[in-house]
C-alpha cells in the first residue's frame, strides 16, 4: 500500500512525524507537507506563484504551499506511482463542528476524495495539545490510526472522507460514528495598536459547541459529545453541500414570486 501523508501544521510538526512512523508497517509512507504552518487554509490552492517541492529526507517532501497543494501535487504528477490512501494529520488541536470549513487538515484530506479508499483527516483534541513538541505526545493517537486502517476501512459514497477526532485522554473509551456538530458564533475580534502605532486585529476564538434538537439524529451523537466523553469521533463528510431537502420548496418559492 502507498500512503500519502499531509498536514497543515508543517512538515516538521510532531503529529505528522508520529503518524508517519506508526503507518510504516502498512506500506510505503510518503510525507508531502507545507514547509511551515498553514492552519486555516481549508482547501485553498496556490494559483499566483509556482510551487517548489523540496526533498528533505527519504520519502519526505516540503512544499511552499498549502495543505491542499501538497496532496494535489502528489496525486497529479509529482510521483511516478499512485497512492492508495491519503491521511492528513495528526493535527495539533480538534477539528469539530464548523471547524471543518476552515481546517487545512480537512482540506488536504478532501483533495484525496477521489481515491478508491476514503481519505482521512485526523486531529488530536485536547486543551494542552498545542503545546506538544514531541512525536511521543501523539503516539497513542498515531497507533489508533494504524489499527483503524489495518482493520480495513469502511466503504463510503463517492467524494466522501472521514473526519476523525481523537481525544487526548489517558485511556480511550472506544469510538463512535458521529455527525458534525454546531458552534455558536465566534468570539469578537480583539484590537491592538502595534509598536509603530498601527491598528491591528486578532481573529476571535471559535464559538462554543451548541445543541440543536431539531437537527440531532436520534441514532447518533455529535462529534463534540463523543470527544468530550473520551471517544474517538468518526464523521463522514462530503464535498456536496447542497441541501436537497429544500430544493423543491425553494423552487416553488422563487416561481411564485415571478
C-alpha positions in Angstrom: 0.0 0.0 0.0 1.3 3.5 -0.9 0.2 6.0 1.7 0.4 9.8 1.3 0.6 11.8 4.5 0.0 15.6 4.6 -1.0 18.1 7.2 -1.4 21.8 7.9 1.0 22.2 10.9 4.1 21.8 8.6 6.4 19.1 7.6 8.4 19.2 10.9 5.3 19.0 13.2 5.4 16.2 15.8 2.0 15.0 14.8 3.0 14.2 11.3 6.2 12.5 12.4 4.3 10.3 14.8 1.8 9.4 12.2 4.4 8.5 9.5 6.3 6.3 11.9 3.1 4.5 13.0 1.9 3.8 9.5 5.2 2.5 8.0 4.3 -1.2 8.8 1.3 -0.8 6.5 3.3 0.0 3.4 5.3 2.8 1.7 4.7 6.1 3.5 5.4 9.4 1.7 5.1 12.7 3.5 4.4 15.8 1.5 3.6 18.7 3.7 3.9 22.5 3.9 7.3 23.9 4.7 5.7 25.8 7.6 2.4 26.0 9.4 -0.6 26.6 7.1 -3.5 26.2 9.5 -6.9 27.7 8.5 -6.2 27.4 4.7 -9.1 25.0 4.1 -9.0 23.7 0.5 -7.1 26.7 -0.9 -4.8 26.1 -3.9 -1.9 28.3 -4.8 -2.5 29.9 -8.2 -0.4 33.1 -8.2 3.1 31.6 -8.0 4.9 28.3 -8.8 5.2 25.6 -6.2 8.5 24.2 -5.2 8.6 20.7 -3.7 11.9 20.0 -1.9 13.0 16.6 -0.7 14.3 16.8 2.8 14.7 13.1 3.6 13.8 9.8 2.1 10.1 10.0 1.1 9.7 13.3 2.9 9.0 16.5 0.9 8.4 20.1 1.9 6.3 22.4 -0.3 6.0 26.2 -0.3 2.2 26.0 -0.4 -1.0 25.0 1.3 -2.0 21.5 2.6 -4.3 21.0 -0.4 -1.4 22.0 -2.7 0.6 19.2 -1.2 -2.0 16.5 -2.0 -2.8 17.9 -5.4 0.8 17.8 -6.5 1.3 14.3 -5.1 -1.7 12.9 -6.9 -1.2 14.7 -10.2 2.3 14.1 -11.4 4.9 14.7 -8.6 5.5 10.9 -8.4 5.6 8.1 -10.9 3.3 5.9 -8.9 -0.2 6.2 -7.5 -1.3 6.4 -3.9 -3.8 4.0 -2.3 -4.7 6.2 0.7 -4.4 9.8 1.8 -4.1 10.5 5.6 -4.0 14.2 6.7 -2.7 14.9 10.3 -2.2 14.4 13.1 -3.5 17.9 13.6 -2.5 19.8 16.7 -6.0 20.6 18.0 -9.5 19.5 17.3 -11.5 19.9 14.0 -15.0 19.6 15.3 -18.3 21.0 14.0 -18.0 24.2 11.9 -14.2 24.0 12.2 -14.1 21.8 9.1 -14.9 24.8 6.9 -11.6 26.4 7.8 -9.4 23.4 8.5 -6.3 22.8 6.4 -6.2 19.3 7.7 -9.7 18.6 6.4 -8.9 20.5 3.2 -5.9 18.2 2.5 -8.0 15.1 3.0 -10.7 16.4 0.7 -8.1 16.6 -2.1 -7.9 12.8 -1.8 -11.7 12.4 -2.1 -11.4 10.6 -5.4 -9.3 7.8 -4.0 -10.5 4.3 -4.1 -10.2 4.2 -0.4 -11.7 7.0 1.8 -9.3 9.8 2.6 -8.9 10.5 6.3 -8.4 13.7 8.3 -7.1 13.1 11.8 -6.9 15.6 14.7 -5.8 15.3 18.4 -8.3 17.1 20.6 -7.3 18.4 24.0 -6.6 21.6 25.9 -2.8 21.0 26.1 -2.3 19.7 22.6 -1.0 22.9 21.0 1.9 22.9 23.4 3.1 19.4 22.5 6.5 19.4 20.8 7.4 15.7 20.7 6.2 12.9 18.5 5.7 10.8 21.6 2.8 13.0 22.6 0.9 11.8 19.6 1.9 8.1 19.9 -1.5 6.9 21.2 -3.4 8.7 18.5 -1.0 7.5 15.8 -1.3 3.9 17.0 -5.1 4.2 16.9 -4.9 5.4 13.2 -2.7 2.4 12.4 -5.1 0.0 13.9 -8.1 1.6 12.3 -6.6 1.4 8.8 -5.3 -2.2 9.4 -8.8 -3.4 10.3 -10.0 -2.4 6.9 -11.5 1.0 6.0 -15.3 1.3 5.6 -16.8 1.9 2.2 -18.1 5.4 1.7 -20.1 7.0 -1.2 -18.1 8.9 -3.8 -16.5 12.2 -2.7 -16.8 11.5 1.0 -14.0 11.5 3.5 -13.7 10.6 7.2 -13.1 13.4 9.7 -11.6 11.8 12.8 -11.0 13.5 16.2 -9.1 11.6 18.9 -9.4 12.9 22.4 -6.2 13.4 24.3 -7.0 11.3 27.3 -5.1 8.6 29.3 -7.4 5.8 28.0 -9.8 6.0 25.0 -13.3 4.8 25.7 -13.8 3.5 22.2 -15.1 5.0 19.0 -18.4 6.5 17.8 -19.8 7.3 14.4 -20.9 10.9 14.8 -22.5 13.8 12.9 -20.9 17.2 12.5 -21.9 19.4 15.5 -22.6 23.1 15.6 -20.7 26.0 17.1 -22.1 29.3 18.4 -20.9 32.5 16.8 -17.1 33.1 17.1 -15.8 35.3 19.8 -15.3 39.0 18.9 -12.1 40.2 17.3 -9.6 41.9 19.5 -7.9 45.1 18.5 -4.5 46.4 19.5 -2.0 49.1 18.4 1.3 47.8 17.3 4.7 49.4 18.3 4.5 51.5 15.1 1.1 52.9 16.0 -0.8 50.9 13.5 -4.2 49.3 14.4 -4.1 45.5 14.2 -6.7 42.8 14.8 -6.7 39.2 16.0 -9.4 36.8 14.8 -11.6 35.8 17.8 -11.7 32.3 19.3 -14.1 29.7 18.0 -17.6 29.7 19.5 -18.7 27.1 22.0 -20.5 23.9 20.9 -24.3 24.1 20.9 -27.1 21.6 20.8 -29.9 21.9 18.2 -32.6 19.3 19.0 -34.2 19.8 15.6 -31.2 18.5 13.7 -30.0 15.9 16.1 -30.3 12.4 14.6 -31.9 10.0 17.2 -29.5 7.3 16.4 -26.2 9.3 16.6 -24.3 11.8 18.7 -22.3 14.8 17.7 -18.5 14.9 17.3 -18.4 17.3 20.2 -20.2 14.9 22.5 -18.0 11.9 21.6 -14.7 13.7 22.2 -15.9 15.3 25.4 -16.7 11.8 26.7 -13.4 10.2 25.7 -14.5 8.6 22.5 -12.8 8.8 19.1 -15.2 10.7 16.8 -15.5 9.4 13.2 -17.6 11.7 11.0 -18.3 11.0 7.3 -18.3 14.4 5.5 -18.9 15.2 1.8 -18.0 17.8 -0.8 -21.6 18.2 -2.0 -23.0 20.8 0.4 -26.4 21.1 -1.4 -29.4 21.0 0.9 -31.6 18.6 -1.3 -34.4 18.7 1.3 -35.3 22.3 0.4 -34.7 22.3 -3.3 -38.3 21.8 -4.3 -39.7 24.3 -1.8 -37.1 26.9 -2.8 -38.0 26.4 -6.5 -41.7 26.8 -5.7 -41.0 29.9 -3.7 -39.0 31.5 -6.5 -41.5 30.5 -9.1 -44.4 32.1 -7.2 -42.5 35.4 -6.8 -42.0 35.8 -10.5 
